Amino acid sequence: MPDDAGPTSHAPFVDDYLLYLLAAVSHRASAQFHARARKSGLRVPEWRVLACLTDEDGAMVTRLARLSLMEQSRLTRIIDQMAEKGLVLRAPDPVDARRVRVYLTQKGRDLALCLVADARQHEAGILALLPPDESDAVKPVLKALLARLDDGAAG
C-alpha cells in the first residue's frame, strides 16, 4: 500500500459495518420465516404484499411498493399474479378513478392472517435470543433510524 494512502487499520470493515449487519440479520431471520411462507404456496414478494394489505387493505400500488420494498413495475406484475391466484383484487379508487387500489380477497385475508400470526411468533422467538432490555430496544431504535433516514438526515 502506498505511503500516502493514509493510516492502515486492522479493524474489520464488513463485520462491523452497519449496513452489512442490518442486511445479514434480516437475511438470516427472514430466511427462516420465508420457508414457512413458501410452504403456504407464496413467494416472498407475495407474502410482503399480503402482510402490507393486512395493515392497509385497499392501499394504492405506490404505497404498497414502498411498504413492500419493491419497485412499482415489479409489484404490478406480482399483483397481477396474485389476482390470478385469487388472493387480491384491484379496484378503482372511489375518489379518483384513475388510481387503483389493491384489496385482499377472503382467500388472501385468511392466508395473510394465518401467516401474520406465524410471523409474530417467529419474531418473538428471534427477540427472545436477546436479553429483555436489548430486545425491548431493537424496534424503537430501528424505527427512529428509519424515520430519520426518511426525513433525509443521512446522505
N, C-alpha and C positions, 0 to 999 in steps of 0.2 A: 504494500500500500504506500503511495507517495507520502512524503513528509507533510505536504500541505493539505492533506485530506482531513486534518483535524484530529482530535484525540480519539484513540481507539477505546472502545468499551467492550468489555466481555459480558456485559449484562445481556441476557437473551432479549430478542425483539419479539418474535412471534408469540412465544409462550406468555409474554406479559403485555401484549398489545390488546387494548380494549376491544377493538372490532373483531379480532380473532376469537377472544374469549366469549363475546356475545354470540358469534356465529357458531362456535363449537358447542356451547351449552345448548343453543337452540337446535342444532343438528342432532345431537345425541338424545336430547329429551324428546324431540319431535319424532325421531325415528321409531321409538317405542310405541308412541300413540298412532303414528301413521300406519303401522302394521294393523292395528285394530280397525282403522277406517277402511283399509283395503279389504279386510275380511268382510266388511259390510257392503262391498262392491263399489266403493268410492275411490277415486283418485284424490290425491292430496288437494289439488285446487278445488275440486268439488266439495270436499269437506270444509274448506275455508269459506266457500260461498254459503253453504248451509249454516255454518256457525254464525256468520255475519247476519244472515237473514233471521236467525232466532232472536237477535237483538233488534234488528231493524227490518222487519218484514215490509216489503214494498219499497225498499231502497232503490235509488236510481243507480244505473250502471256506473256512473262516475264515482259515486260514493262507495259502491261495492268494490271497485277497483282499488281504491285507496285502502279500505279496510282489509281486503284480502291479499294485499301486497302484490297485485298483478297489473300488468299493462292492460289498458281498456280493450284493445283489439283482441288480446288473448282471452280476456274474460268474456267477451262477447261470444266467442266460439264455444267456450266452456258452458256458458248459459244455454246456448243452443243445444248442446249435447245433453245437458241436464233436463231441458224441457222435453227432449225426445224420450228420456227415461221416466218422465212423469214426476220429476222432483220439484220443478219450478214452473212458473208461467210468467209471461210478460204481459203487461197491460199498460195502456197509455196513462199518463199522469192526469188525474181529474182536473187539474188547474191548467195545465199546458200540454195538450195532446201531442206536441212534438217530442216530449220527453217520455221515456219508457221507464217503468218501474218493474221490479222483479219481486215476485211473491212465492212463498212456499206453497206447494200443494199439500194436501193432507198426508200423502205418502212421504213427501220431503220433510214435513214437520215431524212426523213420527220418527223417522230415521235421525233427523237432526237432534231431537230432544234426547233420544237414547244415547247418541254419541256425545252430546254435551255432558250428560251425566257421567259417562265414561271418562271424558276429558277432565272433568272436575276431580274425579277420583285419582286419575293419573297425576294431575297437578299436585294434589295433596301428598301423594307418595314421593314426588320429587322434592317438594318443600320439606317433607319430613326428614330428608337427608341432612338438613341443616339444623343447628340449634335454634330454638324458638325465636330468640332475639334477631338472628340473622334472617330466618325465613320470613319474619314479620316485616323486615326492612326491604326485602328484594323488590316487591312490586311498587311500593311508593317511590323508591329511588329510580327505578326504570321509568315509571310514569313521569316523574319530574324531569328526567333527562329527555324523554320523548317530547314533552311539552316545550322544553327549551329549544330543542332541535327544530320543532315545528315553528317556533317563533323566529327562527333564523339566527339564533345566537352563535351557532358554530358555522364556520365557513370553510 
